[in-house]
Amino acid sequence: MAKDKFERNKPHVNVGTIGHVDHGKTTLTAAITLYLANKGLAEARGVDDIDNAPEEKARGVTINVSHQEYETENRHYAHVDCPGHADYIKNMITGAAQMDGAILVVSAADGPMIQTREHILLARQVNVPKIVVYM
């Protein structure tokens, strides 16, 4: 399906994953694509496919914003997987600036951390209208 061009016959929504480093943003993004791929609505993308820059693979952290596309029965989504590490916060802001809604990923084991709060503040500053929490 990834090679096919998405037909824009459904409402389009820009969403993204934000939150503290290593809380599972890219893992959740990969899980969403796998779930929807099983329904024929997306191409399954693993964590290594999403974080595919050599430095990201070497360091094991998301550095660049990555873009995934998928759809549900009712909507077409452009999904931005944002970096959580404080050193790459500028990349997170760039990704969040275009979001219609954000998924704030929080580790149930760790709870809210420093970047969790910063990401909420930054999302609000760039006018992300809706935030849901995934724990």
C-alpha positions in Angstrom: 0.0 0.0 0.0 2.9 2.4 0.6 3.7 2.6 -3.0 0.2 3.5 -3.9 -0.7 7.2 -3.6 -3.3 7.9 -1.0 -6.5 9.1 -2.5 -7.7 12.2 -0.6 -11.4 11.2 -0.4 -11.4 11.3 3.4 -10.8 14.2 5.8 -7.1 14.7 6.4 -5.7 14.9 10.0 -2.1 15.7 11.0 -1.2 13.9 14.3 2.0 13.2 16.1 3.7 11.5 19.0 5.4 13.7 21.6 6.9 13.0 25.0 10.0 12.2 27.1 12.9 10.4 25.5 12.6 6.6 25.6 8.9 6.6 26.6 7.8 4.7 23.5 6.8 7.3 20.9 8.4 5.5 18.0 7.2 2.1 19.3 3.6 3.4 19.4 3.9 4.8 15.9 5.2 1.4 14.7 2.3 -0.4 16.5 -0.3 1.9 14.9 1.1 1.2 11.4 1.2 -2.6 12.1 -2.4 -2.6 13.4 -3.7 -0.7 10.4 -1.6 -2.7 8.0 -3.4 -5.8 9.3 -6.6 -4.1 8.1 -5.1 -3.2 4.8 -5.0 0.5 5.6 -1.3 1.2 6.0 2.2 -0.2 5.4 3.6 -1.8 8.5 6.7 0.1 9.6 9.0 -1.2 12.3 11.0 1.0 14.7 14.1 0.5 12.5 12.2 1.7 9.5 10.9 4.8 11.3 14.3 5.7 12.9 16.3 5.0 9.8 19.1 7.6 9.9 22.5 6.0 10.7 23.0 8.3 13.7 19.6 7.3 15.0 20.4 3.6 14.7 23.8 4.1 16.3 22.5 6.1 19.3 19.1 4.4 19.6 17.2 7.6 19.8 15.0 9.6 17.4 16.8 12.7 16.2 14.9 13.7 13.1 11.1 14.1 12.8 9.8 11.2 10.7 6.5 11.1 8.7 4.2 8.2 8.3 0.9 8.0 6.4 -2.0 5.8 7.2 -5.8 5.8 7.1 -8.7 4.5 9.0 -12.2 3.8 7.7 -13.1 7.5 8.1 -9.9 9.6 7.9 -6.5 9.9 6.3 -3.6 10.6 8.7 -0.2 12.2 8.4 1.7 11.1 11.5 4.8 12.9 12.8 7.0 11.0 15.2 8.9 13.6 17.1 12.2 13.2 19.0 12.0 13.4 22.8 15.6 14.1 23.7 16.2 17.6 25.0 19.1 18.1 22.5 16.6 17.8 19.6 13.8 19.9 20.9 13.9 22.2 17.9 13.0 19.2 15.7 10.1 18.4 18.0 8.8 22.0 17.6 9.1 21.8 13.8 7.0 18.6 13.8 4.4 19.9 16.3 3.8 23.1 14.5 1.7 21.3 11.8 -0.3 19.0 14.1 -4.1 19.0 14.5 -3.6 16.8 17.5 -0.8 15.2 19.5 -0.5 11.8 21.3 1.5 12.5 24.5 3.3 9.2 25.2 4.1 8.7 28.9 5.9 5.6 30.3 3.6 3.9 32.9 6.8 2.8 34.8 8.4 6.3 34.9 5.5 8.6 34.9 5.7 12.2 33.7 9.3 13.4 33.3 11.1 16.7 32.4 10.6 16.6 28.7 7.0 15.4 29.1 6.1 18.8 30.6 8.2 20.7 28.1 6.5 18.9 25.2 3.1 19.9 26.5 4.2 23.5 26.9 5.7 23.6 23.5 2.7 21.9 21.9 0.5 24.6 23.4 2.8 27.4 22.3 2.5 26.2 18.6 -1.2 25.9 19.0 -1.7 22.1 18.9 -5.4 22.1 19.6 -5.8 18.6 21.1 -3.6 16.4 23.2 -4.4 12.8 24.2 -2.3 10.8 26.7 -1.1 7.3 25.9 0.3 5.6 29.0 
